[in-house]
Amino acid sequence: MKLPTQLQASRKHLVALRHDLHAHPELAFEERRTSDKIAAFLQARGIETHRGLAGTGVVGILRQGDGRRAIALRADMDALPVQEQNLFPHRSRIDGRMHACGHDGHTAMLLGAAEYLAAHPNFDGTVVFIFQPAEETDGGARVMIEEGLFEQFPVDAVFGMHNWPGLSAGQFAVHSGPVMACADQFDILIKGHGAHAAMPHQGRDPLVAGATLVQALQSVVSRTLDPLDSAVLSITQFFAGGEAYNVIPAEARIGGTVRAFRPEVEDAIEAAMERLCAGIAAAHGVQAALDYRRGYPPTVNAAAEADACRRVLVDLVGEDNVRSDMRPSMGAEDFAYMLREKPGCYVWIGNGLAEGGCMLHNPRYDFNDDILTLGSGYWVKLVETLLQAA
């Protein structure tokens, strides 16, 4: 592993920074303390700092030489509404909030890279450090873009990184093409006619229609899509009735999520759901209205940038530690909005297996401090490679 000595020496204060962020988690668009610490860190190292995009977003600019090429590196900052169950000293001090996805580590890794590059600017061009709020739920990347991120700070490409439990520490995964899925949501409101449970013929039962619809929706992926297209349609909610055992309710509501890697697949799923709602509603004499909402789009790496990242990583950690065989995840990531605007690549850095095998969003999860300088080293090497000095 080829990490500069100065970067390795930064481990202690990066760990302290990460632990401080972990102990003070902040939810989407509320990352004020986190934003203050990031801005102060950048300014103390002479990095031009801008604030205010998406409320709590921070952007650092580092220029060197007269090169015209610019690249952006992005880290997310927000925590989750999870009650932490860890007992270590840096556990969350705020009830009901926790860095259960490693954004504290992502922020620390990018700050470590910014610090090193400011002190050792071995590149020619411009680096834009993006510290983004609200990845988990509210699409902070989309908001930053809508408020002029790439107009104010134009770049040729944008890059992201996420820790990945289950992938060995010291390894990375790079995908060419889809890496994360979309995250669409839907609600189906079924309106029938309420009745006494002992006299069901006097009503139109939305529960029976809903149960039929739940079963029918299971065929959308298996019987509508090309078998080579991956997708998930999951029913996660079914609400109807109240406390009475002898009342057939007038309404029922079904909710869930759809995951896919291509917009065309999302279109096909939505159309199939519309057909099933209409047909089953007609068969049962009820009404069924589908509210299908597009969420985060699929996260799709550009082939050229993915290849460039892979070559950088092979040089950093060796061929055997760069995985190109890992399947994409049906999880979603709002870095997808940035990749819709600019070519780029989103890589996974191995977090190893946490105690008990904890995965992301688990109340006992913790970011692996041993990979902090490795992640910073990747960012540094990527900048030095893509913005190679003459």
N, C-alpha and C positions, 0 to 999 in steps of 0.2 A: 504494500500500500504506500503510495507516494504522496505524503502530506508534508507541506513545508514545516520546518521546525517552529516557526513563529505561530503558525496556525495550531499546531499541537499544544503549544504553550498557553493558548487561550482557553483551553478546556475548563480550567477551574472557574474562571469568571463567567463563562457561558453556562456552566451548570448552575451557578448561583443565580444568574439571570433567569434561567428556565424555571428553577424552583420558585423564585419570586412570582413569576407569571402564573405558575401552577397554583400557588397558594391564594392568588387573587383573581379568580376567573370572572369574566364578564360576558354577558350574553350579547346577542346580535344587536349592533348599532348602539350598544352601551359601553363599548370598550374604551372609555375615557382614560382610565388610569393606564391601561396598556398602551394606548396611543401616546400619552404623555411620556412614558418611559422610552418608547421607540424613538420619538422625535428628539428627546434629550440625548439619547445614545448617538444618533446620527449627527446631530449638531456638534456634539463634543468631539467628533472625529472630522469635522470640517466638511461634512457632506451637505450639500444644498437640500433643504427639507421643505416640503409643502404639505399642508394639512387642509382638511375640510371636505374632500371628496367622500360622498356617502356618509357625511357627518364625522366619523372617527377615523377615516382612512388616512394613511400616511404614505407619502411618496418621497423617496430620496433619489437625488440625481448626482452621478459621479461622472465627470468628463475627463478624458485624457487624450492628449495629442490632437491631431486635426482630422482623424477618421470620421466619416459621415455615418457609419453604421451604428445603430443603437439596438440594444436588446433589453427586455424587461425580465426580471426575476420576481416571482410572486410568492408571498407567504400569507396564510390566513391567521386571524387573531382571536376569534370568538370561541367561547366555551359552550357547554351544553347544560340544559336544565336537569342535571343528574345529581343525586345525593352520593357523594364520594364515600366509599367504604374502606379506603386505605387508612393506615394508621401511622405512616411515616411522617417525619417532621414537616415536610413541605405539602402535606395534604391541604385541600381547600379549606379556607377559613370562612367561607360563605355557604351557609346551608342551601342545599338545593341547586348548587352550581358546581360544575366540575370541568376541568380540561380532560375530557374522556376520549378525545380524538387526536391529541398530540399537537394541537395548534400552538401550544406553548413552545414545543420543540421546533416546530417549523419557523416560528418567529425568531427563536434564538439562533438557529442555523443560518438564517439569512442575515441577521445582524452580525454574526461572526464573519460571514463572507464580506459584508460591507466594510467592516473594520479592517480586515486584512487588505482588501483592494484599495482602500483609502491610504493605507500605509505603504503598500507595494503595488503601485498602479502599472503593472506590466501588461498594458493593453492599449489599444488605439481606437477610441470611439466613446460611446456613451452607454452607461449602465443605469437602468431605471429600477430601483428597488420598490416594489409595491407591497405594502402591508394592508391587507384587505379585511374589512369587517364582514360579519354576517354571512359566513359561508354555509353554516349549518342549516339554516331555515329560510332566510329571507333574500338570498341572491345578492349579496353585497357586491359581487363582481359586476353583475348587470347594472346596479345602481351607479357604481363608479364609471362604467362605460357611458351610461346615459348622461352623466354629469360632465363628460368631456375628457375622460382619462387619456385616451389615445390622441385626442386633438391637442391637449395641453402638453402631453409627453409622447410624441410620436416615436414608434419603434418599428423595427423590421420583423421582430419575432418575440414571442413571449414564452416563458418556461415556468413550470410548476413542479412541486415535489410533495409527496405524502409518505409518511411512515406506514409500514405494512407489517403488522404482527403476523407471525407464521412464516415470513420470509427471513432467513437467517441474517443476523447482524453482520455487516460487511458485504452483503449482497445487494444488488439493485435489480429491478425489473423494468424493461423498456418494451412498449408495444408500438408497432407501426399500424396506425389506424385506430379503431375504437379501443378505449381503455376503461371507460366507465359508461354506464347506461343513462338514459333519460330518467326523469322522475315525474311522471304524470300522475294526476289524481282525478278521481271521478266520484260523483254522487248520483244515485238514481232514486228519484222520488216516485213512489208508487201510490197512486190515489185510487182507493176503492170506495166502498160504502159500508159503514159500520153496521153491526148487527149484534143481536144476542147470540152468544155462543151455542145455545140450544136450538137456535133457529137460523142456521147459516144460509139457508136458501133465500132469506130476506135481504141479504147483503151481497157485496162483491169483495171477497177476501183478499187483501193485499199481501197477506203473509204467504198464502199458497202460491200466488203469482211470483212473489219475491223468491221463495224457495226454488221454484221452477227456474227462475232467471239465474239464480246463483249456480245451479247445476249446469244450465246451458252455457253460461259464460266460460265454463271450464273447457269448452270445445273451441273457443276462439283461437287460441294459439295452436292447438293440435290439428284443427281442421280448416283454418283460414290462411295461415301463413305457410310460406315455403319452408319445408323442414330444415333448410340450411340457415334460416333466419332465427336468431335467438331472441326470445321475449318472455316476459313474465306478466301474467295478469292475476293479481291476488285480491280476493275479497277480504277485507279486514274489519268491516263494520256491518252490522245488521240490527237496525233499531225498529221496534214496533210495540204498540200497546203500552199499558201501564201496569198497575198493581192488580187489576181485576183479572180473575180467572174465567169469568163468564162473559167477556166482551171481545168481540172481533173488532179490531181497530179499523179506522177509516184510512190510515196511511201507514206506509212502511218506508224505510230509507236504507239503501245499501251503499257502502262506500269502499274504496280500495285504491290500489295503485297499479300502474302499468310501467314496465321497464323494457326498453329496447335500445338498439344501437343505431338505428337508422330512422329518419323522419318518415320515410315511406312505410315502414312497419307501423309506426304510430298511427299514420293515416288509415291503414288497413284495419287495425284493431278498433279504432274509434268507429269506423263505418260498420264493422261487424257488430259492435255493441249496439249501435243505433238500430240495426235490423232486428236483433234479438229483442230489444226493448219493445219495439213496435209490434212484432209478431206475438210475443207472449202476452203483452197487454191486451191485444185484440182477442186472443184465445180465452182470456180470463175475464173479459169485460171490465177491465180497469184501465187506468192511464199510467204510463211510465215515461218520465222525462229524464233524459241523460244529461248531466252537466259534466263534460269532459274538459279538464283544464291541463294545458301543457305546462310542465314545470321546467326544471333544469334540463337543457338539451343534452344529447349524448356528448361525452368528452372524447374527441377524436384527434389523435396526434397526426401531424403532417409527416409524410414519409421521409422527406429530406431532413427535417429537424430531428426526427426520431433516430435516424441513422447517425446524425452528428452527435447526438447525446450518447448513443451506444458506443461510438468510437472514443469519446471522452472518458466514459466509464471503464471501458476495457483498459485504457491506459492508466486509469486511476487504481482499479482494484483487480485487474486481470480478467481474461476471457471467461474463466470458470465461475466468476462471481457476478456476471452480468447475464441475467435470465431473459431470454426472448421467448420462452415456452409457456409462460404463465397466461392463463386465460384472463380475459377482461372480467371486470366485476360488474354485477348488476346493481351495485351501489351507484350513487350519483354524486356529482361534484360541480360546483358552480364555476370552476375554472373553465368549464365548457364555453361559457359566454365569451371569455377572452380568446379562446381558440376559434370561435366563429368570426372574430374580428381580425385576428392575426395568425399566421402560421406559428406552430410551436410544438412543444412536447411536454407531457406530464409523466414523470417517472415515479416509481415506488422505491423507497429506501427501506431495506429490511430492518425491522424493529426487534427481531428475535421473538422468542416466546416469553411473555411476561409470566409472573408467578401465577400458577393455576391455568396457564394457557389463555389469559384474558385477551379478547379481541377488542376492536374499536367499539366505543359507546358502552363499555362495560364499567360498572361502578368501581371495579378494582384495577382498571387499566392504568398504566403509567408509561410515559415516553421513556425510551432507553437513553440515558445520558451518554452511554459509550459511543453512540453514533453521531453526537453533536458535531464534533470536528470533522467527521467524515462527510456529513451533509454539507458543511461549510466548504470543505475541500472540493466537493463536486461543483458547487456554484463558482468557486474561484477558477477552477480548471476550465469550466464551460466558458466563462468570460474570456479568459486568456486565449482559448482556442478560437472562439468565434470572432473575437475582436483582436486578432493577433497583431501585435506590434511589428512594424517593419524592421 
